[in-house]
Amino acid sequence: MSMEQIIATVRGFDGALVFVPGPGGDSPEIAWGDAFFYYAPDGRMPQHVQPYATIVTKDYPDDTASDLDPPGRWRVNVHVDRATFRELTGEEPRGPHRPRNFAAADVLLPHPVYGALGWVAVVNPGEESEGLVVALLRAAHDAARARFERRGGAYFTSPDQPGDGTSP
């Protein structure tokens, strides 16, 4: 499954916003070419809200274990609930983690940096993991929608600025 196929799949989810920063915007250069997935039914970029999933296309200074700098390597990252994390990894998100080869392709693993926060990751999803990755993206999108609806259908910057597409 290609990065473009994953992005197209998520764009097909009701209320999805896929942000792919590039030159000419306000995003730092290191984020150019990566993708950030949000639930944003109004089509506006939520502020102060973490994406529910991302695709990264390169190593970051504090995140090099997946060896993403060689051409053609990228990683999809998805936030999952605690039960799903346990089911997929056999570990607690905040518990001790066994050693892993975070550079292995087409294998679902705890995120090398954010696993303790409930993130899982797959480098170059392929035949073994693509169905699972799509299912996890759908579940993460649905969870983001549920959070949005619990908050009254809007993100807020402050209590006196409701409904402007941002959160506290």
C-alpha positions in Angstrom: 0.0 0.0 0.0 1.5 3.4 -0.9 1.5 6.5 1.1 -0.8 8.1 -1.6 -3.3 5.2 -1.2 -3.4 5.7 2.6 -3.9 9.5 2.2 -6.7 8.9 -0.4 -8.4 6.3 1.9 -8.4 8.7 4.9 -9.6 11.6 2.7 -12.6 9.4 2.0 -13.6 9.3 5.7 -16.5 11.6 6.5 -15.2 14.8 8.1 -11.5 13.9 7.6 -8.9 16.6 7.0 -5.5 15.5 5.7 -2.8 18.2 6.0 0.4 17.7 4.0 2.7 20.7 4.6 5.0 22.0 2.0 7.0 25.0 0.9 5.2 28.3 1.2 3.3 27.6 4.4 3.8 28.2 8.0 5.0 24.6 8.8 8.6 23.9 9.6 10.6 22.5 6.8 11.2 19.2 8.6 7.4 18.5 8.3 7.2 19.1 4.6 5.9 16.0 2.8 4.6 14.4 6.0 0.8 13.9 6.4 -1.4 14.7 9.5 -4.9 13.3 9.8 -7.6 15.2 11.8 -11.3 15.0 12.2 -12.5 18.4 11.1 -16.0 18.4 9.6 -15.8 22.1 8.8 -12.7 21.6 6.7 -10.6 24.0 8.9 -7.4 23.0 10.5 -8.0 22.3 14.2 -5.6 24.2 16.5 -4.3 22.8 19.8 -5.5 19.3 18.8 -3.2 16.4 18.1 -3.8 14.5 14.8 -5.2 11.0 15.3 -2.6 9.6 12.8 0.4 10.7 10.8 2.7 9.6 8.0 6.3 10.6 8.4 8.7 10.5 5.5 12.0 11.1 7.2 13.9 10.7 10.5 13.3 13.4 13.0 16.1 14.4 15.4 14.5 12.5 18.3 13.0 9.7 16.2 15.6 7.8 14.2 14.9 4.1 15.1 12.8 3.5 12.0 15.5 4.5 9.6 13.3 6.6 7.4 15.9 8.6 5.6 16.7 6.2 2.8 14.6 6.7 -0.3 11.2 5.0 -0.4 10.9 4.6 3.4 8.1 6.1 5.4 6.0 5.2 8.5 2.3 5.5 9.3 1.6 6.2 13.0 -1.9 5.7 14.6 -3.2 6.5 18.0 -5.1 3.6 19.5 -6.9 3.0 22.8 -5.2 1.0 25.6 -7.1 -2.2 24.9 -6.2 -2.1 21.2 -2.5 -1.4 22.0 -2.4 -4.3 24.4 -4.1 -6.6 21.9 -1.7 -5.6 19.1 1.6 -5.5 21.0 1.0 -7.8 24.0 2.2 -4.9 26.2 0.8 -2.0 28.2 1.4 1.4 26.6 3.2 2.8 29.7 4.7 -0.6 30.7 8.2 -1.9 29.9 8.7 -2.7 26.3 10.7 -5.5 24.9 13.5 -4.7 22.4 12.2 -4.3 18.8 13.6 -3.7 15.3 11.7 -0.5 14.7 13.1 -0.3 11.1 11.4 -3.6 10.1 8.9 -3.0 7.2 5.3 -4.1 7.1 5.2 -5.0 10.8 3.0 -3.3 13.4 5.0 -2.2 16.4 4.7 0.3 19.3 5.8 3.7 18.0 9.5 4.0 18.8 9.0 7.3 20.6 5.3 7.6 21.4 4.4 4.0 22.2 3.9 4.9 25.9 1.2 7.3 24.8 -0.7 4.7 22.9 0.7 5.1 19.4 1.5 2.2 17.0 3.5 2.4 13.8 4.2 0.5 10.6 7.1 1.2 8.3 6.1 0.8 4.6 2.8 -1.0 5.2 2.4 -3.9 2.7 0.6 -7.1 2.3 1.0 -8.2 5.9 -0.3 -5.0 7.5 -2.3 -2.9 5.0 -5.8 -4.2 6.1 -4.9 -3.7 9.8 -3.5 -0.2 9.1 -6.7 0.9 7.3 -8.9 -0.6 10.1 -6.8 1.3 12.7 -7.0 4.5 10.8 -10.8 4.1 10.6 -11.1 3.4 14.3 -8.8 6.4 15.2 -10.9 8.6 12.9 -14.1 7.4 14.6 -12.6 8.0 18.0 -11.6 11.6 17.0 -15.2 12.2 15.8 -16.6 10.9 19.1 -14.2 13.3 21.1 -15.3 16.2 18.9 -19.0 15.4 19.4 -18.5 15.0 23.2 -17.0 18.5 23.2 -20.1 19.9 21.7 -19.2 19.7 18.1 -16.5 22.3 18.1 -12.9 22.9 19.2 -12.3 26.0 21.4 -9.3 28.4 21.9 -10.8 29.7 25.1 -14.1 29.6 26.9 -15.1 33.0 25.5 -14.3 32.0 21.9 -16.6 29.1 21.2 -16.9 27.5 17.8 -13.9 28.9 16.0 -12.5 25.5 15.0 -9.9 25.3 17.8 -9.6 23.6 21.2 -8.4 24.7 24.6 
